[in-house]
Amino acid sequence: MEAFLDQVEQEGLLASAKPLKIHLPDPDDEPFLAEAVITGNKRHCPKKQYEGVKILSPAEFLEVMKEKI
């Protein structure tokens, strides 16, 4: 995990987002919405997808990233 976060910090690109047309059950997640919401609090997002946006736990996100590498 630490190596992954180091890589994101070194190679990641800062992106700005357009205002949301939808609202998430936990408004604190909204600034981070892009293609997916990664949350350890799945009770706020019980579905696997919401308005076309994937809802992933940190472990699910890491599995998706492993498949892409």
FENWOVEN-V537594 format. One record per backbone hydrogen bond with DSSP energy under -1.0 kcal/mol. CO is the residue of the C=O (numbers start at 1). NH is the residue of the N-H. If there is no record, write none. Layout:
co=CO nh=NH
co=CO nh=NH
//
This chain:
co=1 nh=5
co=2 nh=6
co=3 nh=7
co=4 nh=8
co=5 nh=9
co=6 nh=10
co=7 nh=11
co=8 nh=12
co=26 nh=29
co=29 nh=32
co=30 nh=33
co=35 nh=54
co=37 nh=56
co=41 nh=44
co=48 nh=55
co=50 nh=53
co=53 nh=50
co=54 nh=37
co=56 nh=39
co=57 nh=61
co=58 nh=62
co=59 nh=63
co=60 nh=64
co=61 nh=65
co=62 nh=66
co=63 nh=67
co=64 nh=68
co=65 nh=69
//
